[in-house]
């Protein structure tokens, strides 16, 4: 949920301490869900025993402990974006004895070497 501001919000008395605290609270709450999801994903990846709290882990010895995979969807999304990205190399002359003709030849060589 994003914080919504109106034209009157820009005419705020920033000398009023409570008003500033209210604005700070609204700004912090705007991105609260995203921060919580990031914390959960971080704990799932880095914390021992994944998403299980110690109480549940010790009380369910010998029982199946199912988990929701929170890592592979993120990895799949990133790899799909990389696979769909179009990478390009462009060779251009910089300085000194570099020429446009040489740059065009090297550019053609690089283009033909790519799969």
DAPEMO-V588401 format. One record per helix or strand of 2 or more residues. SS is the DSSP state (hx for helix, st for strand). FROM is the first residue (numbers start at 1). TO is the last residue. Records with the same first field share a line. If there is no record, write none. Layout:
SS->FROM-TO / FROM-TO
//
This chain:
hx->7-11 / 17-30 / 32-46 / 54-59 / 72-84 / 100-113
//
